[in-house]
Amino acid sequence: MILRSFTARDHAWLIERHRVLYGAEFGFTPDFGISIADKLDAFLARPDPSKRFWIAEADGQRIGSIAISDRNGTAFLNFVLLEPSARGQGLGHHLLQTALDHARTKGFTRATLETYSCLTAARALYRAHGFTISETDPGWHRFGQSFDREFWQADL
């Protein structure tokens, strides 16, 4: 497995894999892909010298991603994705640790992220790295589902 920087050729893959995986695993409607596209375009357009975006590859195939950026003086994690074939091997921990280590080198003392209550495996990963829920927006109805939108934070 290698980690490399995000390039323009990853743009469509990232959107499509979010759309497909969240549809298959959580019943999200295709408009989730539009939401990811909007977030991705905003991330890429925002000037931020501390932001980084990694793509994990194995055997020349993309198997995961993670990004981190500055959001009001706090490191903000985004675009955490693992292909089903790459799960259960520690890659999620490796991706998250890589992003958090980067945040520390940039002088951040806190990290935050947004997730949904239905993402139980992701929430367990975040908890294992010291994240706790800092805010909950209950009863969210989007992408054809109902769930709580959650914001998590961790001291670095």
N, C-alpha and C positions, 0 to 999 in steps of 0.2 A: 504494500500500500504506500502511495505517495500523497503528500499534500502539496498542492500548487496554488498559485494565485488564480482567481477568477479572471476569465477573459471574455471578450464579446461573444465568442462561440459557445459560451455556457449559458447565455441569456435564455434562449428558447428552451433548453433542456431543464433549467431550474423551474421555470414556470410550468412546463408540461408535467414534470415529475411531481410537483406539489399538487397539481390538479388531479392527476391520476391516482396518486397514493392516498390523498385525503378523501377522494371520492370512494375508492375501494375500501379503505379501512374505517372511515367515519361517516360515510354517506353524504359527504359534502357535495353540493351542486357545482357544476362547472364554473360558476361565477367566482369560486374561490381562486381559480387561476387568474382571473382578472384582478382580484385583490392583490395577489402576489406580484403580478406584473406592475401594478401601480406602485407598490412598496419598493420593488426592485429598481424601477426607473428613478424614483425619488432618492433612493440610497445612492445610486450611481451618479446622479447629478449634483448631490450635495457636496460642497467642498469641505473636506475634513482630513487633515493630514494624518490623523490617528486611525482612520478606518482601514480595515483589512477584510478580505473575503477569500476564503479557502475552499477549494474543491478537492475532495478525496477521490483517488483513482486506484483501481486494482486491475491489473492485466489490461490496461488501456481503456477501461470502462469507468465512467463516473459512478461513484457509489455513495457520495455524501457531500454535504456542504455546511458551512457556518460562516457568519459574518459578525463583525463587531464595529461599532462606531461611537462617536461622542454624541450623547444626547444630553444637553444642558449640564455638562461637566461630569456625567456618569457614563461608564461604558455600557452600551446597549447591544445585546445579542439579538441576532436575527437570522432567518433563513437556515435554521437547523433542520437538516434532512438526512435520513439514512435509508438507503434502499433496503428492502426486506432481507435480501441475501447477505447484507453486511451487518445485520443486527446480531447482538449476543456475542460479539467478539471484542468488545472494548473500544470500538471505533468512536462511539458517541462520547465516551469519557475522554478519549484522546483529542477529539475535535474541540470539546468544551475546554479542556485544559489548555490547549494551544491558544484559543481565543483569550482566555483569562490571563495567561502568562503574557500575551501581547499587551493586554490592557494594563497590567502592572508595569511593564517596561515603559509605557506611555504616561505613567504617573497617576492612573486612576485608582481610587480607593474604594469604589463601589461599582457593582455591575447590576444591571436590571434586564428584564426581558418580559415579553408578553406571551402568554400561552392560553390554552383553553382547558377547562376542567375535564374534557373527554380525552385528552392526550395523556393517559396514565403513565405510559412508559417514559415519555419526555419529562413529565413532572417528577418521576422517580430519579431520573438522571440529574435534574436540577437540584433536587433535595440532597442527593449524594455529594454534590459540590458546594453545599452550604447555603443554597438559596432557600428563602422562605417567602410565603405569600405576603405581599405588602398592601395589596389592594385587590378587591374583587368587584366586578361589575356583573351582578347576577342576572339570570334570565335573558341572556343575549339570544336573539333569534336571527341567525344569518346562515347563509350557505345551505339552506334547507334543514337546519338542525337547531336545537335549543341547547345551550350550554352556558357556563359562566366564563366570562373573559377574566383572566387573572394577570396581575403584574407581580413579578417575583423580584427579589433583590438579594444580594450577598455582599458582604464586606470583603475586600480583596486583601 
